[in-house]
């Protein structure tokens, strides 16, 4: 595995930009003109360590930090020199029925003349009414519009407060750093196990192997917990679900 840690460089930092660009263009044109190749391919495995937690930490993404202009207007730190507002663009995705308001009212009027389990529609509970209307409207949309769902995407901008109490962010950082420690200890005990094998010390080897398994189990447990941290923000109940989703991808 080859791990690459990439630093963001500006175009103006590259002194031979045009030369490198031309070399790449020439190679791409060669691949375009001669698509059938016989060279042995070079396969690179690029691994980004703790990508999702680092995105959360870098941008201080946490539920309580997503604020509105109204909230910022009442904040005493709302000054340009504080740089406490990070505007982030994200993609909102919504699913809705192709049936419009008039279709909904027509379906509801029709249901008012029907009975369900010998009970008229108006005697049903609100929950039962909702289920019946939703089912009938779905069937209506499928019959009239040949589809039951329309997906709409639009770009929105939200403000991430950089002064909010970083409890969530600090918790993610603590679990990330602790996992790094356990991963390092896993390698340490693995090396000690190899040394014990070379010396022929069976008891020492078994002890090192147990410690290696323990440290590896702990780092995997921390990985699962970190997954739950950014897995939570993907839930619909989280107020910054879509914002984090856009940046975690």
Secondary structure as GFF3:
##gff-version 3
##sequence-region A 1 249
A	DSSP	three_ten_helix	11	13	.	.	.	ID=ss1
A	DSSP	alpha_helix	17	33	.	.	.	ID=ss2
A	DSSP	alpha_helix	51	59	.	.	.	ID=ss3
A	DSSP	three_ten_helix	63	65	.	.	.	ID=ss4
A	DSSP	beta_strand	66	67	.	.	.	ID=ss5
A	DSSP	alpha_helix	69	73	.	.	.	ID=ss6
A	DSSP	three_ten_helix	80	82	.	.	.	ID=ss7
A	DSSP	beta_strand	85	96	.	.	.	ID=ss8
A	DSSP	alpha_helix	101	111	.	.	.	ID=ss9
A	DSSP	beta_strand	115	116	.	.	.	ID=ss10
A	DSSP	beta_strand	119	120	.	.	.	ID=ss11
A	DSSP	three_ten_helix	121	123	.	.	.	ID=ss12
A	DSSP	alpha_helix	126	145	.	.	.	ID=ss13
A	DSSP	beta_strand	150	161	.	.	.	ID=ss14
A	DSSP	alpha_helix	167	199	.	.	.	ID=ss15
A	DSSP	alpha_helix	202	232	.	.	.	ID=ss16
A	DSSP	alpha_helix	241	248	.	.	.	ID=ss17
###
